Structure formats: C-alpha cells, structure tokens
Amino acid sequence: MSIINIICQYCLRDFEMKRLTLSQYWGKTVKIKCKHCRNLNTVTINAELMSGAVKQPYSGDEKDSTKVLGIGSISHYVLAKVRVVRNEFNDQQDFNLQEGDNIIGRSDIGQASTGAHRIAIMTKDTRMSRKHCKITVSKLPDGAYEYVLADLGSTNGTFFMRGESRKHLDSYDKIMLKMDDKIGLGLRSEIIIKPK
C-alpha cells in the first residue's frame, strides 16, 4: 500500500499522503496540512501509522493536536441506510438515505413535508427533536456518495461517534460520515450508518 489516509482533527475528512513522503520523517512528529480545510494536524510518524493500524479519530480534547489521526477510508459507491438501534425507547428501524438532505428526528404523524427526505423515527425518547439532525448525501464525479452530518439546532444535541471517540456537534459543525459511524440523538437513542 503506497497511500496512507489521515483523518483531519478539525473537519474529520480523510486526506491522502504518500507512504514514501511520510517515511522520511520516521520517529518524528510533523505538522501536515489538511487538503480540505487547510488546518495543520500534528502527526507522529511511527510503525502504527505506517502499518495501517487505525487510531481513534477524535479524543474530545481540543488541546490535543493528535486527537484525530486515523488510517483507512471507505468509498461509498452505493447509497447507505440509517439503522435505529433497539433500546428501551426504540425498536430497530431501517431507513434508506436519498440524495440531498435527509432530515432525521422523532416521528410526528401530522407533520407536513418540507421537500427534504424525512426520516421519522418511531420512538418514546422525547429528548429527540422532530428535526434533530440531517445527513446530506451528494454524488461525487467518480460515482461515490459523500455523507455529511449536521445538527439542526436540536434541543439536546447530536453526538458523532466513531470507535471509542465521541464529539458533540455544534450548530456550525459538519462531519463527513463513514459506514458504521454512530450518531447519538436525544437521551440514549442511537443510529448507525450502514450499507443498503
């Protein structure tokens, strides 16, 4: 493998670096500029990084500049679905994502459509807003799909989870999603991005 994918600690998008370029800095900590948001990421070039082992993409510590370092990227050439995890508030439910905005929230039987695709989760979790968050699906020129998560000003917040990492989304945050990423809504409701 000649390419290493690094997850930016600021925008959480993957960007590629050549293994040969990184190997000349073996054992050193370097700053690498994200190709998307242009922020500098502090990365330690070591065996774990170069072998392709995955590090947690987000530690939650704003002062730790190595918090979002990860390897591996998943290309999404099929539309994904959202799976609601079964718990004391919800039964398991699956919803197909569509291109454009997918508004996710608690079901409201009398709610009028806004033109965006609505994912109305049947739940007893009253801390989940009716318009809690959205996932915007865009088709890229190479045919892959890009998934971007944003909070919609929900009362109790939206949480992004990848592995053991957890991030509370602010109203201006946009997070690039991958398959198997988890999103926390309401009190303890959780959804997972899955392939169809």
BAFI-3210 file (N, C-alpha, C; in Angstrom, 3 decimals, decimal comma, padded with zeros to 6 digits):
// residues 196
n [1|2|3|4|5|6|7|8|9|10|11|12|13|14|15|16|17|18|19|20|21|22|23|24|25|26|27|28|29|30|31|32|33|34|35|36|37|38|39|40|41|42|43|44|45|46|47|48|49|50|51|52|53|54|55|56|57|58|59|60|61|62|63|64|65|66|67|68|69|70|71|72|73|74|75|76|77|78|79|80|81|82|83|84|85|86|87|88|89|90|91|92|93|94|95|96|97|98|99|100|101|102|103|104|105|106|107|108|109|110|111|112|113|114|115|116|117|118|119|120|121|122|123|124|125|126|127|128|129|130|131|132|133|134|135|136|137|138|139|140|141|142|143|144|145|146|147|148|149|150|151|152|153|154|155|156|157|158|159|160|161|162|163|164|165|166|167|168|169|170|171|172|173|174|175|176|177|178|179|180|181|182|183|184|185|186|187|188|189|190|191|192|193|194|195|196]
n.u [000,855|000,739|-000,320|-001,355|-004,132|-005,204|-007,094|-008,449|-008,147|-009,772|-011,808|-012,588|-012,390|-011,062|-007,717|-005,171|-001,817|001,402|003,070|005,850|006,637|005,958|007,598|010,208|010,245|010,384|009,824|009,555|007,604|005,342|003,850|000,983|-000,779|-004,257|-005,911|-008,423|-009,615|-007,427|-006,199|-003,574|-002,411|-001,034|001,119|002,528|005,035|005,183|005,482|002,880|001,268|002,339|001,848|-000,816|-002,570|-005,463|-006,115|-007,936|-010,279|-011,097|-010,558|-011,813|-010,510|-009,762|-007,254|-005,389|-003,491|-003,106|-005,355|-007,138|-006,360|-006,151|-006,357|-007,306|-009,981|-013,318|-014,896|-017,962|-019,936|-022,499|-025,788|-026,363|-027,941|-029,836|-029,719|-031,724|-030,880|-031,986|-033,435|-034,520|-036,271|-036,747|-037,634|-035,717|-035,108|-034,976|-033,933|-033,758|-031,283|-031,417|-030,345|-029,417|-030,851|-031,475|-033,634|-033,570|-035,383|-037,670|-040,749|-043,655|-046,873|-048,676|-047,068|-046,102|-044,553|-041,311|-040,065|-037,529|-036,093|-037,613|-036,807|-038,476|-038,376|-039,823|-040,302|-040,025|-038,466|-038,444|-036,616|-035,457|-035,438|-037,959|-036,975|-034,047|-031,372|-029,444|-028,545|-026,692|-026,585|-024,427|-023,614|-020,535|-018,169|-016,812|-018,664|-019,022|-020,629|-021,039|-021,365|-022,664|-022,961|-025,000|-026,081|-029,386|-029,981|-030,972|-032,647|-031,367|-028,950|-026,640|-024,630|-021,577|-020,086|-017,292|-015,783|-014,303|-014,419|-016,041|-018,006|-019,568|-021,765|-021,584|-023,652|-022,531|-020,929|-019,927|-019,784|-017,997|-019,243|-018,721|-019,226|-020,694|-020,331|-021,609|-024,455|-025,588|-028,684|-031,083|-031,998|-030,885|-030,879|-029,728|-028,267|-026,997|-024,815|-025,186|-024,398|-026,714]
n.v [-001,182|002,107|004,481|006,473|007,150|009,928|011,191|014,294|016,354|018,513|018,933|016,342|014,935|012,612|012,644|012,053|010,835|010,211|007,191|006,992|009,671|010,247|008,408|009,396|010,947|009,339|008,428|011,000|013,893|015,583|018,383|018,303|019,563|019,707|018,773|019,637|021,481|022,998|023,216|022,630|019,469|017,640|014,992|011,912|010,070|006,760|003,179|002,171|004,000|003,773|001,100|000,892|000,580|001,431|004,492|006,177|008,531|010,881|012,447|014,141|016,043|019,253|020,512|018,632|017,959|015,680|014,225|013,407|011,219|008,877|005,851|004,574|004,470|004,536|003,988|004,994|003,573|002,847|003,809|004,510|003,300|004,240|002,883|002,437|001,854|-000,701|-000,105|000,804|002,795|002,628|000,470|-001,615|000,010|000,603|002,932|004,095|006,177|009,074|010,903|014,288|016,346|014,653|014,655|013,977|012,768|012,686|010,966|012,562|012,435|014,224|015,946|018,173|017,737|019,004|019,114|018,043|014,779|012,880|011,312|009,750|008,768|006,274|006,580|006,607|008,372|011,371|013,381|013,537|015,633|016,766|017,618|016,832|016,329|016,370|014,440|014,987|013,850|013,488|012,963|012,167|013,114|010,748|008,798|007,881|008,197|010,880|011,568|013,843|015,004|017,097|019,074|020,231|022,389|021,100|020,438|018,851|018,145|016,632|013,799|012,643|009,562|007,525|004,541|004,459|007,126|010,296|013,052|016,105|017,818|021,121|023,864|024,788|022,762|020,311|017,023|014,525|011,420|007,870|004,411|002,512|004,491|006,071|007,848|009,833|010,622|012,579|011,278|008,564|007,483|005,973|005,924|004,164|004,303|002,363|000,069|-000,411]
n.w [000,000|-000,976|-000,198|002,534|004,504|006,275|008,962|009,357|012,225|012,542|010,491|010,137|007,768|005,394|004,147|001,732|001,967|000,643|001,314|001,046|001,223|003,897|005,240|005,323|007,552|009,768|013,128|013,982|014,959|013,031|011,282|009,344|006,664|006,206|003,266|002,729|004,680|005,297|007,792|010,209|011,154|013,796|013,585|014,494|013,081|012,917|013,547|013,908|012,519|009,905|009,334|008,858|010,911|012,811|014,398|016,966|015,769|017,072|020,087|021,815|023,270|022,956|023,001|022,366|019,758|018,264|018,184|016,159|014,294|011,847|009,949|006,833|004,604|003,505|000,525|-000,755|-002,825|-003,104|-002,126|001,302|004,354|007,264|010,419|013,187|016,460|018,597|021,737|025,098|024,318|021,575|018,813|016,577|013,545|010,029|007,592|004,323|002,905|000,834|-002,097|-001,505|001,127|004,153|006,613|009,996|012,753|015,591|015,194|013,970|013,499|012,199|010,733|008,142|004,933|004,056|001,673|001,751|002,206|004,675|007,689|009,897|013,040|014,937|018,230|021,832|023,031|024,183|024,229|021,824|019,095|016,730|014,302|014,272|013,294|010,233|007,381|004,649|001,422|-001,235|-004,635|-005,965|-008,601|-009,337|-008,934|-006,369|-003,129|-000,857|002,568|004,801|008,052|010,064|012,829|013,600|015,255|017,475|020,594|022,572|021,488|019,082|018,702|017,479|016,815|016,530|016,661|019,817|020,195|020,725|019,804|020,439|018,402|017,340|016,273|013,886|012,991|010,615|009,700|008,041|007,176|007,653|006,791|009,397|011,315|014,244|015,467|018,021|019,450|021,221|024,462|024,851|022,343|019,326|016,124|013,272|010,481|007,670|004,983|002,262]
ca.u [000,000|001,610|-001,049|-001,858|-005,225|-005,181|-008,349|-008,177|-008,708|-010,673|-013,003|-012,843|-012,367|-009,837|-006,866|-004,147|-000,393|002,207|003,847|007,252|006,807|005,911|008,657|011,433|010,131|010,210|010,165|009,380|006,254|005,311|002,566|000,511|-001,927|-005,409|-006,163|-009,787|-009,859|-006,145|-005,673|-002,419|-002,587|000,227|001,120|003,770|005,291|005,665|005,108|001,425|000,749|002,791|001,333|-002,230|-003,398|-006,393|-006,160|-009,238|-010,278|-011,417|-010,441|-012,645|-009,663|-009,482|-005,859|-004,568|-003,484|-003,022|-006,583|-007,885|-005,443|-006,689|-005,964|-008,359|-011,096|-014,293|-015,597|-019,373|-020,450|-023,925|-026,432|-026,395|-029,180|-029,699|-030,323|-032,008|-030,514|-033,054|-033,182|-035,772|-037,122|-036,957|-037,394|-034,806|-035,765|-034,057|-034,406|-032,837|-030,919|-031,590|-029,509|-029,957|-030,976|-032,268|-033,925|-033,772|-035,960|-038,775|-041,945|-044,809|-047,831|-049,315|-046,090|-046,094|-043,257|-040,609|-039,355|-036,392|-036,462|-037,839|-036,624|-039,266|-038,119|-040,845|-039,568|-040,589|-037,423|-038,952|-035,493|-035,096|-036,238|-038,636|-035,961|-032,883|-030,144|-029,624|-027,441|-026,751|-025,943|-024,041|-022,911|-019,289|-017,923|-016,366|-019,781|-019,140|-021,514|-020,468|-022,378|-022,265|-023,870|-025,090|-027,167|-030,369|-030,391|-031,760|-032,655|-030,447|-027,686|-026,317|-023,296|-020,922|-019,252|-016,534|-014,991|-014,492|-014,431|-017,375|-017,940|-020,834|-021,773|-022,086|-024,551|-021,776|-020,137|-020,326|-018,913|-018,038|-019,557|-018,298|-020,044|-020,589|-020,314|-022,821|-024,947|-026,408|-029,791|-031,960|-031,450|-029,986|-031,155|-028,527|-028,421|-025,734|-024,791|-024,937|-024,675|-028,051]
ca.v [000,000|003,276|005,660|006,475|008,103|010,567|011,883|015,625|016,566|019,659|018,719|014,897|014,362|011,895|013,124|011,059|011,169|009,108|006,492|007,343|011,034|010,186|007,557|010,166|011,606|008,249|008,721|012,423|014,449|016,607|019,042|018,018|020,406|019,030|019,238|020,142|022,688|023,693|023,276|021,782|018,329|017,125|013,546|011,212|009,040|005,589|001,888|002,039|004,806|003,255|-000,256|000,958|000,372|002,549|005,225|006,806|009,785|012,073|012,157|015,054|017,034|020,281|020,936|017,535|018,120|014,394|013,524|012,877|010,582|007,568|005,281|003,787|005,245|003,686|004,633|004,641|003,552|002,563|004,624|003,863|003,390|004,572|001,867|002,861|000,775|-001,054|000,106|000,931|003,799|002,364|-000,806|-001,432|000,516|000,921|003,958|004,333|007,564|009,502|012,054|015,539|016,424|013,649|015,220|012,876|013,194|011,939|010,933|013,409|011,953|015,287|016,886|018,368|017,548|020,250|018,941|017,163|013,416|012,867|010,048|009,927|007,626|005,944|006,481|007,182|009,272|012,740|014,318|013,621|016,666|016,325|017,882|016,753|016,489|015,982|013,852|015,407|012,864|014,057|012,032|012,755|012,826|009,364|007,899|007,578|009,078|011,548|011,733|014,910|015,134|018,415|019,231|021,231|023,186|020,238|020,846|018,065|017,913|015,484|013,313|011,828|008,554|006,607|003,748|004,905|008,589|010,914|014,505|016,838|018,727|022,482|024,167|025,047|021,581|019,369|015,863|013,526|010,121|006,619|003,279|002,096|005,612|006,137|009,194|009,834|011,584|012,534|010,780|007,439|006,911|005,877|005,405|003,726|004,363|001,013|-000,109|-000,987]
ca.w [000,000|-001,092|000,277|003,905|004,699|007,590|009,257|009,900|013,554|012,525|009,657|010,161|006,425|005,045|003,060|001,435|001,950|000,119|002,341|000,860|001,752|005,357|005,792|005,544|008,853|010,729|014,518|014,266|014,961|011,985|011,025|007,991|006,339|005,615|001,897|002,639|005,489|005,369|009,152|010,448|012,046|014,318|013,367|014,792|012,076|013,637|012,946|013,928|011,413|008,617|009,091|008,519|012,106|012,971|015,662|017,156|015,027|017,842|021,509|022,579|023,926|021,949|023,031|021,886|018,306|017,580|018,529|015,030|013,378|011,540|008,674|006,195|004,102|002,842|-000,573|-000,717|-004,187|-003,039|-001,098|002,611|005,113|008,673|011,279|014,558|017,370|019,541|023,168|025,844|023,672|020,148|018,160|015,450|012,334|008,942|006,664|003,218|002,647|-000,552|-002,433|-000,969|002,586|004,860|007,926|010,936|014,019|016,191|014,357|014,286|012,492|011,433|010,199|006,689|004,299|003,747|000,419|002,009|002,613|006,128|008,386|011,117|013,906|015,934|019,481|023,054|023,523|023,970|024,124|020,418|018,435|015,495|013,268|015,145|012,523|008,830|006,634|003,252|000,556|-002,533|-005,529|-006,436|-010,022|-009,569|-008,683|-004,939|-002,373|000,310|003,607|005,721|009,183|010,711|013,803|013,144|016,402|018,359|021,995|023,392|020,793|018,248|019,038|016,467|017,463|015,664|017,602|021,199|020,190|020,769|019,627|020,436|017,268|017,474|015,156|012,663|012,636|009,577|009,849|006,979|007,760|007,036|007,197|010,795|012,256|015,061|015,776|019,214|019,420|022,389|025,726|024,598|021,023|018,522|014,766|012,658|009,020|007,176|003,552|001,983]
c.u [000,891|000,951|-001,497|-002,975|-005,175|-006,501|-008,017|-008,864|-009,732|-011,956|-013,420|-012,961|-011,030|-009,046|-005,695|-002,754|000,343|003,053|005,320|007,548|006,854|007,107|009,958|011,430|009,954|010,679|009,978|007,899|006,262|003,922|002,212|-000,757|-003,033|-005,678|-007,563|-009,955|-008,592|-005,596|-004,499|-002,742|-001,212|000,161|002,489|003,915|005,931|005,150|003,599|000,797|001,086|002,249|-000,135|-003,128|-004,251|-006,246|-007,537|-009,223|-010,552|-011,394|-011,331|-011,842|-009,213|-008,003|-004,913|-004,588|-003,333|-004,300|-007,300|-006,917|-005,980|-006,262|-007,159|-009,522|-012,035|-014,948|-017,019|-019,933|-021,894|-024,516|-026,520|-027,800|-028,827|-030,405|-030,490|-031,733|-031,641|-032,588|-034,524|-036,744|-037,563|-036,883|-036,373|-035,616|-034,688|-034,709|-033,350|-032,570|-031,121|-030,627|-030,204|-030,015|-031,912|-032,446|-034,299|-034,332|-037,083|-040,006|-043,022|-045,823|-048,400|-048,373|-046,118|-044,678|-042,646|-039,896|-038,122|-036,927|-036,533|-037,651|-037,247|-039,147|-039,252|-040,120|-040,373|-039,595|-037,834|-037,838|-034,938|-036,014|-036,907|-037,762|-034,634|-031,570|-030,436|-028,351|-027,652|-025,933|-025,690|-023,317|-021,704|-019,065|-017,481|-017,455|-019,971|-020,104|-020,777|-021,605|-021,889|-023,358|-023,834|-026,255|-028,094|-030,874|-031,236|-031,611|-031,576|-029,173|-027,603|-024,882|-022,800|-020,000|-018,602|-015,586|-015,317|-014,581|-015,849|-017,204|-019,350|-020,772|-022,316|-022,901|-023,813|-020,967|-020,770|-019,302|-019,105|-018,231|-018,963|-019,281|-019,687|-020,340|-021,636|-023,153|-025,873|-027,430|-030,570|-031,250|-030,447|-030,259|-029,901|-028,885|-027,039|-025,887|-024,367|-025,104|-026,068|-027,956]
c.v [001,232|004,555|005,441|007,518|008,618|011,301|013,200|015,791|017,694|019,391|017,248|014,276|013,673|012,685|012,169|011,654|009,958|008,522|006,885|008,735|011,017|009,437|008,318|010,901|010,583|008,671|010,171|012,782|015,625|017,232|018,799|018,814|019,579|019,622|019,811|021,471|023,518|023,876|022,311|020,711|017,873|015,603|012,991|010,070|007,854|004,322|001,719|002,802|004,150|001,854|-000,248|000,671|001,621|003,165|005,862|008,186|011,019|011,754|013,032|016,127|018,046|020,667|019,861|017,522|016,803|013,596|012,887|012,352|009,201|007,122|004,524|004,661|004,288|004,484|004,118|004,699|003,082|003,472|003,825|003,927|003,798|003,479|002,446|001,658|000,557|-000,782|000,277|001,932|003,411|000,882|-000,549|-001,001|000,823|001,925|004,142|005,823|007,844|010,655|013,326|015,484|015,350|014,162|014,079|013,426|012,287|012,051|011,857|013,162|013,070|016,239|016,952|018,192|018,893|020,179|018,066|015,783|013,377|011,457|010,235|008,677|007,465|005,686|007,057|008,156|010,718|013,781|014,392|014,652|016,102|016,564|017,973|017,038|016,156|015,340|014,251|014,424|013,517|012,997|012,764|012,396|011,392|008,338|007,507|008,571|009,624|011,825|012,765|015,090|016,551|018,400|020,329|022,083|022,402|020,682|020,141|017,639|016,630|015,098|012,398|010,854|007,666|005,845|004,182|006,431|009,126|012,424|015,075|017,839|020,092|022,787|024,410|023,834|020,783|018,254|014,925|012,163|008,979|005,543|002,890|003,234|005,620|007,598|009,073|010,957|011,466|012,023|009,649|006,783|006,988|005,350|005,090|003,848|002,990|000,985|-000,724|-002,467]
c.w [000,000|-000,590|001,718|003,959|006,129|007,769|009,938|011,255|013,574|011,737|009,591|008,772|006,196|004,016|002,936|001,494|001,389|001,244|002,262|001,424|003,271|005,944|006,043|006,883|009,983|012,124|014,911|014,316|014,001|011,905|009,569|007,756|005,689|004,230|001,720|003,377|005,690|006,787|009,286|011,481|012,503|014,288|013,722|013,798|012,794|012,957|012,876|012,757|010,071|008,305|008,677|009,695|012,326|014,350|015,770|016,516|015,864|019,317|022,362|023,288|022,896|021,901|022,506|020,367|017,558|017,742|017,352|013,997|013,094|010,169|008,113|005,794|003,381|001,732|-000,596|-002,131|-004,255|-001,967|000,198|003,202|006,538|009,457|012,681|015,458|018,385|020,963|023,873|025,222|022,265|019,831|017,065|014,234|011,307|008,012|005,584|003,079|001,161|-000,822|-001,961|000,549|003,110|006,284|008,868|012,243|014,479|015,303|014,894|013,187|011,629|010,735|008,675|006,148|003,932|002,407|000,571|002,383|004,135|006,665|009,762|011,978|014,910|017,249|020,637|023,690|023,216|023,928|022,702|019,772|017,183|014,272|014,007|014,396|011,068|008,314|005,182|002,423|-000,799|-003,347|-006,112|-007,903|-010,307|-009,292|-007,232|-004,290|-001,160|001,283|004,613|006,773|009,731|011,696|013,288|014,306|017,374|019,810|022,799|022,668|019,995|018,565|017,931|017,184|016,408|016,573|019,021|021,298|020,122|020,656|019,630|019,285|017,676|016,229|013,842|012,196|011,517|009,605|008,663|007,627|006,950|007,463|008,630|011,775|012,992|015,347|016,975|019,156|020,723|023,625|025,497|023,245|020,175|017,144|014,207|011,149|008,513|005,656|003,368|001,815]
res [m|s|i|i|n|i|i|c|q|y|c|l|r|d|f|e|m|k|r|l|t|l|s|q|y|w|g|k|t|v|k|i|k|c|k|h|c|r|n|l|n|t|v|t|i|n|a|e|l|m|s|g|a|v|k|q|p|y|s|g|d|e|k|d|s|t|k|v|l|g|i|g|s|i|s|h|y|v|l|a|k|v|r|v|v|r|n|e|f|n|d|q|q|d|f|n|l|q|e|g|d|n|i|i|g|r|s|d|i|g|q|a|s|t|g|a|h|r|i|a|i|m|t|k|d|t|r|m|s|r|k|h|c|k|i|t|v|s|k|l|p|d|g|a|y|e|y|v|l|a|d|l|g|s|t|n|g|t|f|f|m|r|g|e|s|r|k|h|l|d|s|y|d|k|i|m|l|k|m|d|d|k|i|g|l|g|l|r|s|e|i|i|i|k|p|k]
***
